Amino acid sequence: MTSSKSAPSREAAKKASKEALVKSAMALFPVKGLDVSLDDICAHAGYTRGAFYVHFRNRDELTFEVMGRVGEEWLDSIFEDAREKEGDLIGLMQRFLGELMRGTYPISRNGIRPYQLLDACARSPAIHDRYIEFVRDSIRRLAVYVTNSQMKKQIRPDLDSEQLASIMITVVIGTHTLYDLDYPIDLARTSATLLQLLAVNN
């Protein structure tokens, strides 16, 4: 009887320790970047390194776990799946700019730096593949907004929606890098110029 009652308790404790470590990393990565020490992550979570290695073989496995949670949550937030049929490119770009200005975009100069993400991708095939999944998912979702804007005659209808979405994601990723290098970018003017290029000619 005692062992059967204590088994679920141990399992619950194990689950709680993993969740605490993941949430600790989710809290510290945006503040200290992906290079934050495991000691800091464990101390913030209230557990030892021993507890960490019960759940993760290394930092990359923890990064993969956090990446999945934060990435999916952010994509769902910015693309607002429930409104995809009504959503258009202009509204999406305004939301995205707002995220950048507020510092809530997952990759920034003050938290997770682009070079850290690329370094993690180079070290870990799993993180690399997960990042590529995010890129493909972003292109797929963005293409819906492009199509909606074309139907509303807000942008040129002769452009392939998926190709345009791919180009826009490439611009976003390139902007990450320039922003990380402290290259001066006026994001609002850049977005306005892009919309001008896409606008329907009257």
ChimeraX attribute file (.defattr): number of C-alpha atoms within 10 A of each C-alpha:
attribute: neighborCount
match mode: 1-to-1
recipient: residues
	/A:1	5
	/A:2	6
	/A:3	8
	/A:4	8
	/A:5	9
	/A:6	11
	/A:7	11
	/A:8	11
	/A:9	12
	/A:10	11
	/A:11	11
	/A:12	12
	/A:13	12
	/A:14	15
	/A:15	12
	/A:16	12
	/A:17	21
	/A:18	21
	/A:19	14
	/A:20	18
	/A:21	26
	/A:22	21
	/A:23	16
	/A:24	19
	/A:25	28
	/A:26	20
	/A:27	14
	/A:28	20
	/A:29	22
	/A:30	21
	/A:31	14
	/A:32	16
	/A:33	20
	/A:34	22
	/A:35	14
	/A:36	16
	/A:37	14
	/A:38	16
	/A:39	13
	/A:40	15
	/A:41	24
	/A:42	21
	/A:43	14
	/A:44	17
	/A:45	20
	/A:46	13
	/A:47	16
	/A:48	16
	/A:49	13
	/A:50	9
	/A:51	15
	/A:52	22
	/A:53	12
	/A:54	11
	/A:55	16
	/A:56	15
	/A:57	10
	/A:58	11
	/A:59	18
	/A:60	18
	/A:61	15
	/A:62	18
	/A:63	20
	/A:64	18
	/A:65	16
	/A:66	19
	/A:67	19
	/A:68	14
	/A:69	12
	/A:70	13
	/A:71	15
	/A:72	13
	/A:73	11
	/A:74	15
	/A:75	15
	/A:76	14
	/A:77	11
	/A:78	14
	/A:79	19
	/A:80	13
	/A:81	12
	/A:82	9
	/A:83	9
	/A:84	15
	/A:85	11
	/A:86	11
	/A:87	20
	/A:88	22
	/A:89	20
	/A:90	17
	/A:91	12
	/A:92	18
	/A:93	16
	/A:94	13
	/A:95	15
	/A:96	16
	/A:97	16
	/A:98	14
	/A:99	15
	/A:100	15
	/A:101	12
	/A:102	9
	/A:103	15
	/A:104	14
	/A:105	17
	/A:106	16
	/A:107	21
	/A:108	19
	/A:109	16
	/A:110	13
	/A:111	20
	/A:112	21
	/A:113	23
	/A:114	22
	/A:115	15
	/A:116	15
	/A:117	19
	/A:118	14
	/A:119	14
	/A:120	20
	/A:121	19
	/A:122	12
	/A:123	12
	/A:124	16
	/A:125	12
	/A:126	15
	/A:127	23
	/A:128	17
	/A:129	12
	/A:130	17
	/A:131	19
	/A:132	13
	/A:133	12
	/A:134	16
	/A:135	16
	/A:136	15
	/A:137	14
	/A:138	17
	/A:139	21
	/A:140	15
	/A:141	19
	/A:142	25
	/A:143	21
	/A:144	21
	/A:145	23
	/A:146	26
	/A:147	24
	/A:148	20
	/A:149	21
	/A:150	21
	/A:151	13
	/A:152	12
	/A:153	12
	/A:154	18
	/A:155	23
	/A:156	19
	/A:157	17
	/A:158	8
	/A:159	13
	/A:160	13
	/A:161	22
	/A:162	17
	/A:163	12
	/A:164	16
	/A:165	22
	/A:166	19
	/A:167	13
	/A:168	16
	/A:169	17
	/A:170	14
	/A:171	11
	/A:172	12
	/A:173	15
	/A:174	13
	/A:175	16
	/A:176	17
	/A:177	16
	/A:178	14
	/A:179	17
	/A:180	16
	/A:181	12
	/A:182	9
	/A:183	10
	/A:184	8
	/A:185	11
	/A:186	8
	/A:187	14
	/A:188	13
	/A:189	10
	/A:190	11
	/A:191	15
	/A:192	13
	/A:193	12
	/A:194	11
	/A:195	17
	/A:196	12
	/A:197	12
	/A:198	16
	/A:199	15
	/A:200	14
	/A:201	8
	/A:202	3
